[in-house]
Amino acid sequence: MSDLENAAREAVDAAHNSEQLALITALLQAQQLTQQHTCQHPPAARSSGSAAKWVGIGVGGSVFLLAVAVSAIAVAISAVALTICVLVLRSVWQDICKG
């Protein structure tokens, strides 16, 4: 295999690894958020804030999932751009070697 093909394969592997790292980072952040919200005192006797609690959980979850989706899209766009760049450079290299 030529150096250019090795570089192309390594670039694709790096893009895949960066996508996995983004997912791992999101998972670790989610674990940190759940650990920070542990309650130290007994629950209150009244349950008037129940609806507000669930609305807050829904909004927080939605924001978190939106952030994960946007970061996944950014990783995918980066992988596509890197792949296109490698293919163009490979084509240029082949043209140089022919001429």
C-alpha positions as CSV (number, residue, x, y, z in Angstrom):
1,M,0.0,0.0,0.0
2,S,1.2,3.5,-0.7
3,D,1.7,6.1,1.9
4,L,-1.3,8.1,0.6
5,E,-3.6,5.1,1.0
6,N,-2.3,4.5,4.5
7,A,-2.9,8.2,5.3
8,A,-6.4,8.0,3.9
9,R,-7.2,4.9,6.0
10,E,-5.8,6.5,9.1
11,A,-7.8,9.7,8.4
12,V,-11.0,7.7,8.2
13,D,-10.1,5.8,11.4
14,A,-9.3,9.1,13.2
15,A,-12.7,10.5,12.1
16,H,-14.4,7.4,13.5
17,N,-12.5,7.6,16.7
18,S,-13.4,11.3,17.2
19,E,-17.1,10.3,16.8
20,Q,-16.7,7.7,19.5
21,L,-14.9,10.1,21.7
22,A,-17.7,12.6,21.3
23,L,-20.2,10.0,22.4
24,I,-18.1,9.0,25.4
25,T,-17.7,12.6,26.4
26,A,-21.5,13.1,26.2
27,L,-22.0,10.0,28.3
28,L,-19.5,11.1,31.0
29,Q,-21.2,14.6,31.1
30,A,-24.6,12.9,31.6
31,Q,-23.2,10.8,34.4
32,Q,-21.7,13.9,36.1
33,L,-25.0,15.7,35.8
34,T,-26.9,12.8,37.5
35,Q,-24.3,12.5,40.3
36,Q,-24.5,16.3,41.0
37,H,-28.3,16.2,41.5
38,T,-28.4,13.6,44.3
39,C,-30.6,14.7,47.2
40,Q,-29.2,14.8,50.7
41,H,-32.3,15.7,52.7
42,P,-35.6,13.8,53.1
43,P,-38.4,14.7,50.5
44,A,-40.9,17.4,51.4
45,A,-44.3,16.4,52.6
46,R,-46.2,18.4,49.9
47,S,-46.1,17.6,46.2
48,S,-47.2,20.9,44.7
49,G,-43.9,21.2,42.7
50,S,-44.3,17.9,40.9
51,A,-45.4,19.3,37.6
52,A,-42.6,21.9,37.6
53,K,-40.1,19.2,38.4
54,W,-41.2,17.1,35.4
55,V,-41.2,20.2,33.1
56,G,-37.7,20.9,34.2
57,I,-36.6,17.4,33.6
58,G,-38.1,17.4,30.2
59,V,-36.5,20.7,29.2
60,G,-33.1,19.6,30.6
61,G,-33.3,16.3,28.8
62,S,-34.3,18.0,25.5
63,V,-31.4,20.5,25.8
64,F,-29.0,17.6,26.5
65,L,-30.2,15.5,23.6
66,L,-30.0,18.5,21.3
67,A,-26.4,19.2,22.3
68,V,-25.5,15.5,21.6
69,A,-27.2,15.6,18.2
70,V,-25.5,18.8,17.2
71,S,-22.1,17.4,18.2
72,A,-22.7,14.2,16.3
73,I,-23.6,16.2,13.2
74,A,-20.4,18.3,13.6
75,V,-18.4,15.1,13.8
76,A,-20.1,13.7,10.7
77,I,-19.5,16.9,8.7
78,S,-15.8,16.8,9.8
79,A,-15.5,13.2,8.7
80,V,-17.0,13.9,5.3
81,A,-14.8,17.0,4.8
82,L,-11.7,15.1,5.8
83,T,-12.6,12.2,3.4
84,I,-13.2,14.6,0.5
85,C,-9.9,16.3,1.2
86,V,-8.0,13.0,1.3
87,L,-9.6,11.9,-2.0
88,V,-8.8,15.2,-3.7
89,L,-5.2,15.0,-2.5
90,R,-5.0,11.4,-3.7
91,S,-6.2,12.4,-7.1
92,V,-3.7,15.2,-7.3
93,W,-0.9,12.8,-6.2
94,Q,-1.9,10.3,-8.9
95,D,-1.8,13.0,-11.5
96,I,1.6,14.1,-10.4
97,C,2.9,10.5,-10.5
98,K,1.6,10.1,-14.1
99,G,3.1,13.2,-15.4
